[in-house]
Amino acid sequence: MATENAWDIVKDLLRMGSALYRNGDRIAGAYELNQQQFIVLSEIVNSGPINQKQLIGEMIIEKSSLSKIVKKLKSLGLVTSTSSPDDGRAILLSATQKGATVWKECMGNFHDWQVDWAGSLTKEEVRQTIKVLERLKELPL
């Protein structure tokens, strides 16, 4: 086990996470969202209709935080909620047409930024990075 360099990994991930968070907020901010709200919108666009329990399972987020984000997305007209036809107690979240449009435009801006940021990496470097990050996601936090 390579724990002697674990702090270097944690430190670099925290530093990069902070920078990614700032850039995510800057890009999503043009649409009155922060990066976490945009990530939830992305999950709803790509997986919807989806209930909050499923969203929590897909993301590393607390139930109370997700509830606040969903409330914000609904107030902006980006998401709607309906009762599940299978279980009337469950609420399904779906993106509105406006939500899908905002997501698509914002994704274009994220794409442009990530090309500038990581465009110099080779395909092999990208593959290796994804492999390591997937492994790290398997570890308990």
KOLFI-422617 format. One record per atom (N, C-alpha, C): atom name; y, x, z. Coordinates in steps of 0.1 Angstrom, whole numbers. Example, Ala and Ser with C-alpha at 12.3 -4.5 7.8 and 13.67 -1.06 7.14 Angstrom:
{node "N", {-57, 132, 78}} {node "CA", {-45, 123, 78}} {node "C", {-33, 132, 78}} {node "N", {-22, 128, 71}} {node "CA", {-11, 137, 71}} {node "C", {0, 129, 79}} 
//
This chain:
{node "N", {-12, 8, 0}} {node "CA", {0, 0, 0}} {node "C", {12, 9, 0}} {node "N", {22, 5, -8}} {node "CA", {34, 14, -10}} {node "C", {46, 8, -2}} {node "N", {44, 7, 12}} {node "CA", {55, 1, 20}} {node "C", {66, 11, 22}} {node "N", {64, 24, 20}} {node "CA", {75, 34, 23}} {node "C", {87, 31, 14}} {node "N", {85, 26, 2}} {node "CA", {96, 23, -7}} {node "C", {100, 8, -7}} {node "N", {94, 0, 1}} {node "CA", {97, -14, 1}} {node "C", {111, -18, 3}} {node "N", {118, -10, 12}} {node "CA", {132, -13, 15}} {node "C", {140, -11, 2}} {node "N", {137, -1, -6}} {node "CA", {144, 2, -18}} {node "C", {143, -10, -28}} {node "N", {131, -16, -28}} {node "CA", {128, -28, -37}} {node "C", {137, -40, -31}} {node "N", {136, -42, -18}} {node "CA", {143, -53, -12}} {node "C", {158, -51, -15}} {node "N", {163, -39, -12}} {node "CA", {178, -37, -14}} {node "C", {182, -39, -28}} {node "N", {174, -34, -38}} {node "CA", {178, -36, -52}} {node "C", {177, -50, -56}} {node "N", {167, -57, -51}} {node "CA", {166, -72, -55}} {node "C", {178, -80, -49}} {node "N", {182, -76, -36}} {node "CA", {193, -83, -30}} {node "C", {206, -80, -38}} {node "N", {208, -68, -42}} {node "CA", {220, -64, -49}} {node "C", {220, -71, -63}} {node "N", {209, -71, -70}} {node "CA", {208, -78, -82}} {node "C", {209, -93, -81}} {node "N", {203, -98, -70}} {node "CA", {204, -112, -68}} {node "C", {218, -117, -66}} {node "N", {226, -109, -59}} {node "CA", {240, -112, -56}} {node "C", {248, -112, -69}} {node "N", {245, -102, -77}} {node "CA", {252, -101, -90}} {node "C", {248, -113, -99}} {node "N", {235, -116, -100}} {node "CA", {231, -127, -108}} {node "C", {236, -140, -103}} {node "N", {237, -142, -90}} {node "CA", {243, -154, -84}} {node "C", {257, -156, -88}} {node "N", {265, -145, -87}} {node "CA", {279, -146, -91}} {node "C", {281, -149, -106}} {node "N", {273, -143, -114}} {node "CA", {274, -146, -129}} {node "C", {269, -160, -132}} {node "N", {259, -164, -125}} {node "CA", {254, -178, -126}} {node "C", {264, -188, -122}} {node "N", {271, -186, -111}} {node "CA", {282, -195, -107}} {node "C", {294, -195, -117}} {node "N", {297, -183, -122}} {node "CA", {308, -182, -132}} {node "C", {304, -190, -145}} {node "N", {292, -189, -150}} {node "CA", {288, -196, -162}} {node "C", {287, -211, -159}} {node "N", {280, -215, -149}} {node "CA", {278, -229, -146}} {node "C", {291, -235, -141}} {node "N", {300, -227, -135}} {node "CA", {313, -233, -130}} {node "C", {321, -239, -141}} {node "N", {319, -235, -154}} {node "CA", {327, -241, -165}} {node "C", {323, -256, -166}} {node "N", {311, -260, -160}} {node "CA", {306, -273, -161}} {node "C", {307, -280, -147}} {node "N", {315, -275, -138}} {node "CA", {316, -280, -125}} {node "C", {304, -280, -116}} {node "N", {295, -270, -120}} {node "CA", {283, -267, -113}} {node "C", {282, -253, -107}} {node "N", {274, -251, -97}} {node "CA", {271, -238, -93}} {node "C", {257, -234, -99}} {node "N", {253, -222, -97}} {node "CA", {241, -218, -104}} {node "C", {229, -225, -98}} {node "N", {228, -228, -86}} {node "CA", {217, -236, -80}} {node "C", {216, -250, -85}} {node "N", {228, -256, -87}} {node "CA", {228, -270, -92}} {node "C", {223, -269, -107}} {node "N", {227, -259, -114}} {node "CA", {223, -258, -128}} {node "C", {208, -256, -129}} {node "N", {202, -248, -120}} {node "CA", {188, -246, -120}} {node "C", {180, -259, -117}} {node "N", {185, -267, -108}} {node "CA", {179, -280, -105}} {node "C", {180, -289, -118}} {node "N", {192, -289, -124}} {node "CA", {194, -297, -136}} {node "C", {184, -292, -147}} {node "N", {182, -279, -148}} {node "CA", {172, -273, -158}} {node "C", {158, -279, -155}} {node "N", {154, -279, -143}} {node "CA", {141, -284, -139}} {node "C", {139, -298, -143}} {node "N", {150, -306, -140}} {node "CA", {150, -321, -144}} {node "C", {149, -323, -159}} {node "N", {157, -315, -166}} {node "CA", {157, -316, -181}} {node "C", {144, -313, -186}} {node "N", {138, -302, -181}} {node "CA", {125, -297, -187}} {node "C", {113, -304, -182}} {node "N", {114, -310, -170}} {node "CA", {102, -316, -164}} {node "C", {103, -331, -161}} {node "N", {115, -336, -163}} {node "CA", {117, -350, -159}} {node "C", {110, -360, -168}} {node "N", {108, -372, -163}} {node "CA", {112, -376, -150}} {node "C", {104, -370, -139}} {node "N", {110, -366, -128}} {node "CA", {103, -358, -118}} {node "C", {109, -363, -104}} {node "N", {100, -364, -94}} {node "CA", {105, -368, -81}} {node "C", {109, -355, -73}} {node "N", {116, -358, -62}} {node "CA", {122, -347, -54}} {node "C", {111, -338, -48}} {node "N", {100, -345, -44}} {node "CA", {89, -337, -38}} {node "C", {83, -327, -49}} {node "N", {82, -331, -61}} {node "CA", {77, -322, -72}} {node "C", {87, -311, -74}} {node "N", {100, -314, -73}} {node "CA", {111, -304, -75}} {node "C", {110, -294, -64}} {node "N", {108, -298, -52}} {node "CA", {107, -289, -41}} {node "C", {95, -279, -43}} {node "N", {84, -285, -48}} {node "CA", {72, -277, -51}} {node "C", {75, -267, -62}} {node "N", {83, -269, -71}} {node "CA", {86, -260, -82}} {node "C", {97, -250, -78}} {node "N", {105, -252, -68}} {node "CA", {116, -243, -65}} {node "C", {115, -239, -51}} {node "N", {122, -228, -48}} {node "CA", {123, -223, -34}} {node "C", {136, -229, -29}} {node "N", {135, -241, -23}} {node "CA", {147, -249, -18}} {node "C", {143, -258, -7}} {node "N", {152, -260, 2}} {node "CA", {150, -269, 13}} {node "C", {153, -284, 8}} {node "N", {146, -293, 14}} {node "CA", {147, -307, 11}} {node "C", {162, -312, 12}} {node "N", {168, -308, 23}} {node "CA", {182, -312, 25}} {node "C", {192, -306, 15}} {node "N", {189, -294, 11}} {node "CA", {197, -288, 0}} {node "C", {195, -295, -13}} {node "N", {183, -298, -16}} {node "CA", {180, -305, -29}} {node "C", {187, -319, -29}} {node "N", {187, -326, -18}} {node "CA", {193, -339, -17}} {node "C", {208, -338, -20}} {node "N", {214, -328, -15}} {node "CA", {229, -326, -18}} {node "C", {231, -323, -32}} {node "N", {223, -314, -38}} {node "CA", {224, -311, -52}} {node "C", {222, -323, -61}} {node "N", {212, -331, -58}} {node "CA", {209, -343, -66}} {node "C", {221, -352, -65}} {node "N", {227, -354, -53}} {node "CA", {238, -362, -51}} {node "C", {250, -358, -60}} {node "N", {252, -345, -61}} {node "CA", {263, -339, -69}} {node "C", {260, -341, -84}} {node "N", {248, -339, -88}} {node "CA", {244, -341, -102}} {node "C", {246, -356, -106}} {node "N", {242, -365, -97}} {node "CA", {244, -379, -100}} {node "C", {259, -382, -101}} {node "N", {267, -377, -92}} {node "CA", {281, -380, -92}} {node "C", {288, -375, -104}} {node "N", {283, -365, -110}} {node "CA", {288, -359, -123}} {node "C", {283, -367, -135}} {node "N", {273, -376, -133}} {node "CA", {267, -384, -144}} {node "C", {257, -376, -152}} {node "N", {251, -365, -145}} {node "CA", {242, -357, -153}} {node "C", {227, -361, -150}} {node "N", {225, -369, -140}} {node "CA", {212, -373, -136}} {node "C", {212, -387, -131}} {node "N", {201, -394, -134}} {node "CA", {199, -408, -129}} {node "C", {186, -408, -121}} {node "N", {185, -418, -112}} {node "CA", {173, -420, -104}} {node "C", {168, -434, -107}} {node "N", {154, -435, -107}} {node "CA", {148, -448, -109}} {node "C", {135, -448, -100}} {node "N", {131, -460, -97}} {node "CA", {118, -461, -89}} {node "C", {106, -458, -98}} {node "N", {97, -451, -93}} {node "CA", {85, -448, -100}} {node "C", {77, -460, -103}} {node "N", {72, -462, -115}} {node "CA", {64, -474, -118}} {node "C", {50, -473, -111}} {node "N", {46, -461, -108}} {node "CA", {33, -459, -101}} {node "C", {34, -460, -86}} {node "N", {45, -457, -80}} {node "CA", {47, -458, -66}} {node "C", {62, -461, -63}} {node "N", {64, -474, -60}} {node "CA", {78, -479, -58}} {node "C", {86, -472, -48}} {node "N", {79, -464, -39}} {node "CA", {86, -457, -28}} {node "C", {92, -444, -34}} {node "N", {86, -439, -44}} {node "CA", {90, -426, -50}} {node "C", {102, -428, -60}} {node "N", {111, -419, -60}} {node "CA", {123, -420, -68}} {node "C", {121, -409, -79}} {node "N", {122, -413, -92}} {node "CA", {121, -403, -103}} {node "C", {135, -399, -107}} {node "N", {137, -387, -110}} {node "CA", {150, -381, -115}} {node "C", {149, -378, -129}} {node "N", {159, -382, -137}} {node "CA", {159, -379, -151}} {node "C", {173, -375, -155}} {node "N", {174, -366, -165}} {node "CA", {187, -362, -170}} {node "C", {193, -373, -179}} {node "N", {205, -375, -178}} {node "CA", {212, -384, -187}} {node "C", {215, -377, -200}} {node "N", {220, -384, -210}} {node "CA", {224, -377, -223}} {node "C", {235, -367, -220}} {node "N", {244, -370, -211}} {node "CA", {255, -360, -207}} {node "C", {248, -348, -200}} {node "N", {238, -351, -192}} {node "CA", {232, -340, -185}} {node "C", {224, -331, -195}} {node "N", {218, -336, -204}} {node "CA", {211, -328, -214}} {node "C", {221, -320, -223}} {node "N", {232, -326, -226}} {node "CA", {242, -319, -234}} {node "C", {248, -308, -226}} {node "N", {252, -310, -213}} {node "CA", {257, -300, -205}} {node "C", {247, -289, -203}} {node "N", {235, -292, -201}} {node "CA", {224, -282, -199}} {node "C", {223, -273, -212}} {node "N", {223, -280, -224}} {node "CA", {222, -272, -236}} {node "C", {234, -263, -238}} {node "N", {246, -268, -236}} {node "CA", {257, -259, -238}} {node "C", {257, -248, -228}} {node "N", {254, -251, -215}} {node "CA", {254, -240, -205}} {node "C", {243, -230, -208}} {node "N", {232, -235, -212}} {node "CA", {221, -226, -216}} {node "C", {225, -216, -227}} {node "N", {233, -221, -236}} {node "CA", {238, -212, -247}} {node "C", {247, -201, -241}} {node "N", {255, -205, -231}} {node "CA", {263, -194, -224}} {node "C", {255, -185, -216}} {node "N", {245, -190, -209}} {node "CA", {235, -181, -202}} {node "C", {228, -172, -212}} {node "N", {224, -177, -223}} {node "CA", {217, -169, -233}} {node "C", {226, -157, -238}} {node "N", {239, -161, -241}} {node "CA", {248, -150, -246}} {node "C", {250, -140, -235}} {node "N", {252, -144, -223}} {node "CA", {254, -134, -212}} {node "C", {241, -126, -210}} {node "N", {229, -131, -210}} {node "CA", {217, -123, -208}} {node "C", {215, -114, -219}} {node "N", {218, -117, -231}} {node "CA", {217, -108, -243}} {node "C", {226, -96, -240}} {node "N", {238, -98, -236}} {node "CA", {247, -87, -233}} {node "C", {242, -79, -221}} {node "N", {237, -86, -211}} {node "CA", {232, -79, -199}} {node "C", {219, -71, -201}} {node "N", {209, -78, -206}} {node "CA", {196, -72, -207}} {node "C", {191, -68, -221}} {node "N", {201, -70, -231}} {node "CA", {197, -67, -245}} {node "C", {192, -54, -248}} {node "N", {195, -44, -240}} {node "CA", {191, -30, -243}} {node "C", {177, -27, -238}} {node "N", {171, -36, -231}} {node "CA", {157, -34, -226}} {node "C", {147, -36, -238}} {node "N", {137, -28, -238}} {node "CA", {127, -30, -249}} {node "C", {118, -42, -245}} {node "N", {110, -46, -255}} {node "CA", {101, -58, -252}} {node "C", {91, -54, -241}} {node "N", {87, -41, -241}} {node "CA", {77, -36, -231}} {node "C", {84, -36, -217}} {node "N", {96, -32, -216}} {node "CA", {103, -32, -203}} {node "C", {105, -46, -198}} {node "N", {108, -56, -207}} {node "CA", {109, -70, -203}} {node "C", {95, -75, -198}} {node "N", {85, -72, -206}} {node "CA", {71, -76, -202}} {node "C", {67, -71, -188}} {node "N", {70, -58, -186}} {node "CA", {66, -51, -173}} {node "C", {74, -57, -162}} {node "N", {87, -60, -164}} {node "CA", {96, -66, -154}} {node "C", {91, -80, -150}} {node "N", {88, -88, -160}} {node "CA", {83, -101, -157}} {node "C", {70, -100, -149}} {node "N", {61, -91, -153}} {node "CA", {48, -90, -146}} {node "C", {50, -86, -131}} {node "N", {59, -77, -129}} {node "CA", {62, -73, -115}} {node "C", {68, -85, -107}} {node "N", {78, -92, -113}} {node "CA", {84, -103, -106}} {node "C", {75, -114, -104}} {node "N", {66, -117, -113}} {node "CA", {55, -127, -111}} {node "C", {47, -123, -99}} {node "N", {43, -111, -98}} {node "CA", {35, -106, -86}} {node "C", {43, -107, -73}} {node "N", {56, -104, -73}} {node "CA", {64, -105, -61}} {node "C", {65, -120, -57}} {node "N", {66, -129, -67}} {node "CA", {67, -143, -63}} {node "C", {54, -148, -56}} {node "N", {43, -142, -58}} {node "CA", {30, -146, -52}} {node "C", {30, -142, -37}} {node "N", {38, -132, -33}} {node "CA", {38, -128, -19}} {node "C", {46, -138, -10}} {node "N", {41, -140, 2}} {node "CA", {48, -149, 11}} {node "C", {61, -143, 15}} {node "N", {71, -152, 16}} {node "CA", {85, -148, 20}} {node "C", {86, -149, 35}} 
//
